[in-house]
Amino acid sequence: MNKEEIERGDRFMLVDAVEYTTDSITSRPIIKKLSGTVVATAFNAGKNLLEGTSPFDTLIQITEGTAQVFIESRAITLKVGEAIVIPAHMRSSMAAIARFKMVTTIIKSGYEDVS
């Protein structure tokens, strides 16, 4: 599959939405709107996502392999099928001890708490 968005109305395997690239991190948008994004990402072993923050909560779902996620100073290991919400405004990063794939979902509109 290429880096373009997934074709609307077409069935696809989420784990196959993005492919590994040698010694790299590869991303592909599944949905990209002003109100939020859904992105599939493949991390090759040894690759890290540098520490950063987001003004929005970020849902991470592991679709293949195992990821090491760091939120503030806490390390969390996520395996296939597991997910975590990284709270808005908290420092986070990721490390690929072995290669893994994930889907990230960020919803920007309606961010006010509705509970």
ROSEVO-302662 format. One line per 3 residues: number of its first residue (from 0); for each residue x, y, z of N, C-alpha, C, O, CB. Coordinates in pm, whole numbers, plus 32768, in hexadecimal, padded with zeros to 4 digits. Each point is the difference from the previous one (the first is absolute). Glycine has a CB too. Example, Ala and Ser with C-alpha at 12.3 -4.5 7.8 and 13.67 -1.06 7.14 Angstrom:
2
0) 8527 7DC7 830C 7FA7 8077 8000 805A 8078 8000 8068 7FFE 8042 7EDB 7F8D 803B ~ 809A 80DE 7F3B 8052 8077 8006 7FB3 806D 8049 8033 806F 8011 8043 7F52 7F18
This chain:
115
0) 8054 7F89 8000 7FAC 8077 8000 8058 807C 8000 8070 7FFD 8032 7ED8 7F87 8048 ~ 8085 80E9 7F4E 8050 807A 7FFB 7FE1 805B 8077 7FB2 7FDA 8058 8053 8017 7EAD ~ 8036 8086 80FD 7FF0 805B 8072 7F81 8053 7FFB 7FE5 804D 805D 8110 7FBB 7FB0
3) 7EBD 7FEB 7F8A 7F84 804C 7FF8 7F9A 7FC9 8063 800F 7F92 8034 801E 80A2 7EDA ~ 7F6B 801C 810B 7F95 7FD3 8058 7FC0 7F81 7FC9 8001 7FE8 7F87 7FD5 8104 80C2 ~ 7FF2 7EC5 800F 7FB6 7F87 7FDB 7F83 802B 7FB2 7FBE 8061 8024 8099 7F1F 80A9
6) 7F8A 8039 7ECA 7F8B 801F 7FAE 7F80 7FE8 8050 7FED 7F94 8038 8092 802F 7EF5 ~ 7F2B 80A0 80D7 7F80 7FF5 8049 7FAC 7F8F 7FC6 7FF8 7FF0 7F86 800E 8107 80AF ~ 7FBC 7EBB 8023 7FA6 7F95 7FD6 8046 7F7F 7FDB 7FBC 7F9C 7FE6 7FAE 8113 7FCD
9) 811C 7F4F 804A 804A 7F86 7FE0 8028 7FB8 8081 802E 803F 805F 8029 8029 7ECC ~ 7F97 7F18 80D8 8029 7FAF 8072 8097 7FF0 7FFC 803B 7FF4 7F94 7EE8 7F92 8070 ~ 811D 807A 8072 8091 7FEC 8006 8025 7FC5 8087 7FB3 8007 805F 8073 80BA 7F03
12) 804F 7F05 80A4 8036 7FCB 807D 804F 8071 8044 805F 8034 7FC6 7FAD 7EDC 7FDD ~ 7FCC 8114 80D3 8040 806E 8047 8097 7FEB 800F 804E 805D 7FEF 7EDB 7FCB 808A ~ 8100 7F5F 7FA6 808E 7FE2 8012 804F 8012 7F7E 8078 8019 8004 7F4B 7F46 80B2
15) 7FFB 8095 7ED7 8042 8010 7F7E 7FF8 808D 7FC8 802D 8019 7F8F 7F9E 7EFA 8047 ~ 7FFE 814A 8075 7FEE 808A 7FCF 8086 8046 7FEB 8007 8061 7FB4 7F1E 7FA9 80C3 ~ 8144 7FC7 7FCB 8085 803B 7FF1 8066 7F8F 8004 7FEE 7F9C 8046 7FC9 8140 8026
18) 80B6 7F36 7F48 8069 7F9A 7FF9 807E 8032 8045 8017 8079 800A 7F88 7F2F 7F1F ~ 80B2 7FFB 8105 8081 8024 8039 805E 8030 7F92 7FFC 7FCF 7F8F 7FE5 7F88 812B ~ 8073 810A 7F68 8068 8031 7FA7 8084 7FEF 8048 8009 8019 8078 7F5A 808F 7F17
21) 8102 7F2D 802B 8082 7FE5 803C 8031 8076 8054 8007 8071 7FD0 802E 7EF8 7F71 ~ 7FEC 807A 813D 803D 8061 805B 7FB2 8083 8005 803B 806C 7FF7 80A2 7F2C 7FD9 ~ 7E9D 805F 8040 7FB0 8079 7FF8 7F7D 7FF2 804D 7FDC 7F94 802E 808A 809B 7EF4
24) 7F55 8041 80EB 7F76 8005 8030 7FAC 802E 7F8A 801F 8066 7FC3 8024 7FCC 8131 ~ 7F54 7F83 7EEC 7FAC 801F 7F8D 7F70 8017 802E 7FCC 7FB1 804F 80CA 7FC7 7F1A ~ 7F2A 80F2 8067 7F76 801E 8025 7FA9 800D 7F84 802E 8024 7F94 8021 804F 813C
27) 7F31 7F6F 7F44 7F9E 800E 7F94 7F7C 802E 803C 7FCB 7FBF 805A 80A7 7F8D 7F1B ~ 7F58 8123 805A 7F7F 802C 8034 7F90 7FA3 7FD4 7FF8 7FD6 7F8D 805A 8116 8071 ~ 7F58 7EF3 8060 7F86 7FB4 7FE0 7F8F 8064 7FEE 7FB3 7FF9 7FA0 809C 7F39 80E2
30) 7FA8 812B 7FDB 7FA1 8070 7FF7 804B 807D 802C 8042 8000 8068 7EF1 7F6B 7FC5 ~ 80C2 80FF 7F85 8043 807D 8022 7F9E 8073 7FEA 7FE3 8025 7F8E 8102 7F7B 8034 ~ 7EE9 8098 80AC 7F9F 806D 7FFB 802C 806D 8060 8054 7FE8 8057 7EF1 7F79 7F6C
33) 8084 8116 802F 801C 806B 805F 7FD5 7FD8 808D 803D 802B 8062 7FA7 807E 7EE7 ~ 7FB4 7F07 80C1 7FC9 7FD8 8082 804D 7F8E 8042 7FE7 7FE1 8074 7F3D 8069 7F3B ~ 8139 7F78 800A 804F 7F95 803B 803E 7FA6 7F97 7FE5 800D 7F88 7F87 7FFB 813E
36) 80E7 7F9C 7F6A 8047 7FA6 7FA5 8004 7F72 8036 7FF9 7FE9 8079 8090 80D7 7F38 ~ 7F82 7EE2 7FF3 801D 7F74 801E 8076 7FDD 7FA6 7FF7 800B 7F86 7F15 7FB9 80BC ~ 8163 8010 7FFB 807A 7FE7 7FB5 8038 7F77 8026 8008 7FDE 8076 8029 8119 7F7E
39) 7FF6 7EBB 7FA7 8045 7F80 8015 8096 801B 7FF6 802D 8047 7FA6 7F0E 7F31 7FFB ~ 8112 804F 80BC 8090 8017 8002 8048 7F7C 8018 7FD4 7FAD 804F 800A 813D 8006 ~ 8092 7F04 7F65 8055 7F89 8010 8089 802E 8031 803E 8057 7FC2 7F46 7F29 7F87
42) 80AB 8047 8125 8082 801F 8039 805C 7F89 7FEC 7FDE 7F91 8029 7FBB 810B 8082 ~ 80DA 7F79 7F18 8064 7F96 7FF9 804B 7FFA 8084 8006 8064 8048 8011 7FB9 7EBD ~ 8021 7F70 811A 8049 7FEB 807D 806B 806B 8013 8046 8024 7FA1 7F8F 7EE5 804F
45) 8035 812A 8089 8064 8064 8020 7FD7 808E 7FE4 8049 805D 8023 805A 7EF7 7FAE ~ 7EE9 80C1 7FF1 7FD2 8087 7FE1 7FAD 8037 8074 7FB5 7FB6 8041 804B 8013 7EC8 ~ 800F 80B8 8111 7FB9 8041 806E 7FB6 807A 7FCF 802C 8044 7FA3 807F 7F69 80FE
48) 7EE4 806F 7F9D 7FB8 807B 7FE7 8029 805E 8071 7FE9 7FE3 8075 7F50 7FA9 7F15 ~ 8103 80E4 8053 8034 805D 8063 7F92 8034 805B 7F8B 8007 7FDA 8129 8038 7F86 ~ 7F74 7FE6 8118 7FA1 8033 8061 7FBD 807E 7FCE 8040 8057 7FC5 8049 7F46 80F2
51) 7EF5 806C 7F61 7FB2 8073 7FD8 7F80 8006 8050 7FE5 7FAA 8054 807E 804D 7EC7 ~ 7F4D 806F 80CA 7F7D 800D 803F 7F99 8020 7F95 8021 8032 7F95 8047 801B 8145 ~ 7F1B 7F97 7F45 7F91 8021 7FA7 7F97 804B 8051 7FEC 7FE1 8076 8041 7F54 7EF7
54) 7F90 812B 8057 7F96 8046 8048 7F7F 7FAC 8009 7F9C 802C 8039 80C7 80AD 7F7B ~ 7FA0 7EAE 8013 7F8B 7FA9 7FFD 8023 7F77 8038 8073 7FD5 7FF9 7F33 80A7 7F3F ~ 7FF7 7F3F 8100 8012 7F74 8026 8021 7FB1 7F83 7FCC 801F 7F94 7F95 7FF7 8131
57) 80F5 7F84 7F47 8029 7FAF 7F8E 7FEB 7F6E 8021 803A 7FCD 8060 806F 80E0 7F59 ~ 7F04 7F0E 7FF8 7FEA 7F71 8011 8064 7FB4 7FAB 800A 8018 7F88 7F00 800E 80A6 ~ 8141 7F7F 8010 8061 7FAB 7FBC 7FCE 7F71 8008 7FE1 7FCF 806D 80E1 80CF 7FCA
60) 7F37 7F1D 7F56 7FD8 7F73 7FFA 806E 7FB3 7FB9 8028 8026 7F92 7EDF 8016 806C ~ 812A 7F59 803E 8069 7FAF 7FC4 7FC1 7F95 7FA9 7FAD 7FB2 802F 80ED 8079 8095 ~ 7F8D 7FD1 7EBC 7FC8 7F9F 7FA1 8061 7F90 7FDE 7FD7 7F9A 7FC8 7F9E 811D 7FDB
63) 810C 7F5B 807F 8063 7F97 7FE7 807A 801B 8058 802A 8073 800D 7F85 7F6C 7F02 ~ 8088 7FBA 812D 807A 800E 804F 7FE7 8036 808C 7F92 7FF6 8035 80E7 802D 7EF9 ~ 7FF0 8017 810C 7FFC 8036 8087 8042 8089 8003 806C 8012 7FC7 7F97 7F05 8099
66) 7FBE 8147 7FE2 8034 8089 8008 801F 8025 8090 7FBF 7FD2 805E 7FBE 806C 7ED6 ~ 80E7 8015 80DB 8020 803A 8082 7FD3 8092 7FFA 8034 804E 7FB1 8093 7F14 8078 ~ 7ED8 80C2 802A 7FCA 8087 8002 8029 8042 8085 7FF9 7FC2 806A 7F42 7FFB 7F00
69) 80EE 80BE 808D 8027 804B 8078 7FA3 8077 800D 7FF5 8052 7FA4 80FE 7F65 8047 ~ 7ECB 8053 8088 7FAA 8073 801D 8039 8040 807E 8002 7FC3 806B 7F2D 7FD3 7F29 ~ 80FF 80E7 805D 804C 8041 806A 8075 7FA4 8023 8051 7FE4 7FA7 7EE0 8097 80B5
72) 80DD 7F56 801B 8073 7FA9 8022 7FD7 7F6E 800A 8050 7FAC 802A 8017 8113 8051 ~ 7F1F 7F20 7F5F 7FCB 7F77 800B 8012 7FB4 7F7D 7FDC 8032 7F96 7F7E 801D 8115 ~ 80DE 7F37 7F5D 8010 7FAA 7F8A 7F91 7F98 7FFE 7FE4 7FBF 8065 8117 8064 7F9C
75) 7EC5 7FCD 7F8B 7F92 7FA1 7FEF 801F 7FAB 7F86 801F 8035 7F96 7F39 8069 80D5 ~ 809F 7EDF 7FA3 8011 7FA5 7F8F 7F76 7FDB 7FCC 7FAB 7FD1 804B 8130 7FD5 8012 ~ 7F10 806F 7F20 7F81 7FDE 7FC0 8016 7F93 7F9A 805D 8006 7FB0 7F4D 80E3 8074
78) 7FFF 7EB1 7FDD 8006 7F90 7FA3 7F8A 8007 7F9F 7FA5 8051 8011 80D3 7F22 809B ~ 7F8A 8037 7EF1 7F95 7FFB 7F9B 7F78 7FFD 8043 7FE7 7FB1 805B 80B3 7FD6 7F06 ~ 7F0E 80D1 8071 7F78 8005 8034 7FF0 805D 8076 7F90 8020 8028 8054 7EFB 7F88
81) 808B 8112 808A 7FF7 805A 8073 8003 8091 7FD0 8030 8020 7F93 8041 7F35 8100 ~ 7F5A 8103 7FC3 7FF7 808E 7FDE 8015 8053 807D 7FF6 7FCE 8070 7F6D 7FFF 7ED2 ~ 80B9 80B2 80A9 800F 805F 806F 7FDA 808A 7FCD 8012 801F 7F8A 80A5 7F56 80E3
84) 7F14 80DD 7FEC 7FE6 808C 7FDF 806E 8053 8041 8011 7FFE 807A 7EF2 7FDD 7F75 ~ 8147 806D 7FC0 8065 805C 8032 7FB7 8084 801B 7FCC 803E 7FA3 80F6 7F4F 7FDC ~ 7F3B 809D 80FF 7FB6 807B 8020 803C 807C 7FBE 8079 8009 7FEC 7F47 7F8E 80ED
87) 7FEB 80C6 7F06 802B 8080 7FC6 8065 8043 805C 7FF8 7FF6 807B 7F2A 8024 7F10 ~ 813D 802C 8039 8063 8052 8046 8064 7FB1 8054 8049 803C 8050 7F0D 8074 7FB3 ~ 80B0 7ECD 7FEE 8062 7FB0 804A 8070 7FD7 7FA1 7FE7 7FDE 7F8C 7F67 7FCD 8113
90) 812E 8059 7F90 8073 7FD7 7FAF 7FF5 7F6A 7FE5 7FE2 7FB1 8059 80B0 8108 800A ~ 7F87 7F22 7F20 7FFD 7F72 7FDD 8065 7FE4 7F92 8028 805A 7FB6 7EE5 7F97 808B ~ 811B 7F90 7FB5 8059 7FD3 7F95 7FE8 7F6B 7FEE 7FB6 7FC2 804D 80FA 80F1 7FE6
93) 7F8E 7F13 7F66 7FF2 7F71 7FE3 8084 7FC6 7FD4 8053 8046 7FC6 7EBF 7FDB 7FFB ~ 8100 7F5F 805C 8079 7FBA 7FD7 7FDB 7F79 7FC6 7FA5 7FBC 8032 80E3 80BB 807F ~ 7FBE 7F62 7EE6 7FEB 7F7E 7FC0 8074 7FA4 8024 8069 8003 7FBF 7F15 8068 7F81
96) 806F 7F45 8127 8065 7F9D 8024 8005 7F97 7F91 806B 7FD5 7FD5 7F71 8052 8125 ~ 7FAF 7FB1 7ED7 7FEE 7FB0 7F86 7F9E 804F 7FAA 7FBE 805B 8032 806E 7EC0 8044 ~ 7FCB 80C5 7F0B 7FA7 804E 7FAA 7F6E 7FEE 802B 7FD8 7F96 8031 80CC 8054 7F11
99) 7F0D 8080 80A8 7F73 7FFB 8021 7FB1 8060 7FA8 8038 805B 7FC3 8000 7F65 8129 ~ 7F44 802A 7F10 7FA5 8059 7FB9 7F96 8031 8062 7FDA 7FB9 805E 804E 7FCF 7EC5 ~ 7FA9 80F1 80C6 7F99 8039 8056 7FA3 8059 7FAF 801F 8029 7F91 807D 7FCE 8135
102) 7EF2 8025 7F76 7FA1 8061 7FC8 7FED 806B 806A 7FE4 7FE3 8074 7FA6 7F6F 7EFA ~ 8084 812B 8068 7FEF 8073 8058 7F80 8049 7FD9 7FE9 801C 7F8A 8113 7FFA 8096 ~ 7EB1 800A 8044 7F85 804B 7FE7 8000 807D 8056 8010 7FFA 807A 7F73 7F32 7F4E
105) 806A 8146 7FF6 7FF5 8080 8047 7F81 8044 7FD0 7FEB 8012 7F88 8114 8006 808F ~ 7EAC 800E 8048 7F85 8049 7FE0 8012 808D 8035 8011 8015 8079 7F5C 7F18 7F8F ~ 808F 8134 7F9E 801B 808B 8026 7F83 8050 801D 8001 8055 805A 80CA 7F9F 7F1D
108) 7EC8 7FF4 8041 7F88 8051 8014 7FAF 7FCA 8074 8008 7F89 8021 7FF3 80B0 7EEB ~ 7FB8 801E 8132 7FAE 7FD5 8071 8055 7FD3 8074 7FDA 7FA7 804B 7F74 8016 7F17 ~ 8126 8081 80AD 805F 7FD4 8065 7FCF 801A 808F 8034 7FC5 805F 8081 8065 7EFD
111) 7EEA 802C 80B4 7FCE 801B 8086 7FC5 7F7F 803A 7FC4 7FB0 7FB8 800E 8142 800C ~ 803F 7EFB 80BD 7FD2 7F87 8045 7F67 7FFA 7FFE 7FBE 8063 8021 810F 7FA0 8074 ~ 7EFC 7F8C 7F44 7F6E 7FF1 7FF8 7FC9 7FA5 806C 7F8A 7FDE 7FFE 8086 8047 7F0D
114) 8044 7FB4 8155 7FD0 7FA6 806B 7FB0 8048 8068 7FD1 7FC2 8060 80F4 7FB1 7F7A
